[in-house]
């Protein structure tokens, strides 16, 4: 028996994170669900948002897609007292991406912890418990943009997987 989650997909332009922050608050309260963030990229003189499928196929293929995909996932209800939101970024730049981000001026906020920085599995960080939702989203967008290898349009796509 498969369960199908309800989703909401929409585009946004940073720094307009109000709708996303509301969703992240809702997911954090529920301790369930996640949000994927995908940058819009230019292809053949046309602005096209990336799709979630391209990022997922990169996990199984021999070559990483040139576009980053950020995932925001709240701690489960059981872990909320000790953990903050997890930010994962699947990206094409290889290991040691945290150093590349710092060189690009995208520093890890105080209290955040690197959980993984792997060439194939990407970067995973945990935000400090109680971190501002808009700040988490802003960092994810800046980091995802800095690790993207394609020319971006400035638009982003959010896919919210509701509890």
N, C-alpha and C positions, 0 to 999 in steps of 0.2 A: 504494500500500500504506500503510495507516495503522497506526500503533503506538498501542496503548492503554496508558496508564500505570496502574499500580496506585495506588489512593488509600486513605487512611484518614480517615474523617470522625468527629469526636467533639466533644462539648461540654466546656467547662471553665469554672471560676470563678476569676478572678484573685484572689490571686497564686499559684494552683496551676499553675506552669509546668513541673513536672518532666517530664511526658510530652512536652510540646512541645520542651523543651530537649534531650531525648534525640533526638527526630526531627531537630532542627536540627543537632545534632552529627553525626548519621548523614549528612545531606545535605551538610554541609560536608566531611566526609571523602570523600564520593563526588564532590563538585564538580558536583552535578546535583540536579534536583528543586526544589521550592518549596513554601511553605506559605501558604495564604490564611486570614486571620483575619477573622471577621464578627461584629459585635456582635448579641446578641439584642435585639430591639426589641418594645415593647408595641404591639399593634394591636387596637383594638376590645375592650379589657379582657382581652386574651389575650396571654400572652408567647409570641412566635414568633421562632425564630432566622431571620436573613436567609438567603438562598440565594446561592450564587456567581453564578448566572445573572443576578440583578438587577444586580449590580455590573458584569458584563461588558456587558450591554445598554446601560448608561449610557455606555459608550465611543462607541456609535454613534448614540444618540438625541440629541434637541435639548436635553434636560433631564437634569441629574444626579439620580441617586437620592438621597434624603435620608439614606441610610445610608453610612457609610464602609466600605471594604474594604482591609485591609492585606495586603501580600504580602512574604514574607521569602524571599530568594533568595541562596544562597551563591555565592561567586566560583567560577568554573570552576577545575579543577585547575591549569591553566596560569597563572591569575592569583592563586592563593591566597597566593603569597609577598608580593604587593604590595597586595591588596585584601581588605576584610572583607565581611560580609554586606550586601546591598542591601535596604533597606526602602522599599517603595512604598506610598503611601496614596492610593487613589482616594476623593475626598470631595466634598461638595456646597458647600464654602465659598469657592471661587474661589482666585485667586492670592494670594500673600503669606501663605500659611497658616503659614509658619514664624514670622512675627511674631505671629499669633493664638495659636499654641501657646505662645510665650514669655509672652504676656500671661496665658495660662491656667496658667502655672507649669510647662509641659512644655518644658523647655529641651533643646536639642540637646547631647548629652554631648560632653565634650572629645575632640577628634580625629575626630569625625564630620564629614562633608562633605555639604552640600546639592548634589545633582546637578541637580535640577529642582524648580521651584515654579510650576506652571502651572495656570491656571484650569480647563482641560478635561482635561489629562493627569495632574493630581494632583501630589503631592509625592513626590520620590525622594531618599533620603539614603543614604549609605554609612557603615556603622559602621566604627570603627577596626579594623584588622586585629587579631585576637586578643581582641576584645571578648567579654565573658561572654554566653553564649547566653540565660540567664535575663534579663539586663539588656537585651538587644536586644528580646526578647519583651515585657518590661515596658514599655519605651519605646513600642513599636508599639501596644500596647493602650491606654496612656494617650493617645497622640497620636490614634489612631483614635477613641477615645471622645470626646476633646475636639472633634473635627471632625465628629462625627455630629450630625445635625439631628433625630433622633427620640429619644423617651424610651427609654432602654435598661433591660434587665432585670437586668444584672449578669452574666449568662451570656454566653459567647462560643462560637462554633463554629470549629473548625479543620478545614481540608481539606488534608491532606498529600499531595502528588504525589511519589511515590517515584521514585528513579532507575530 
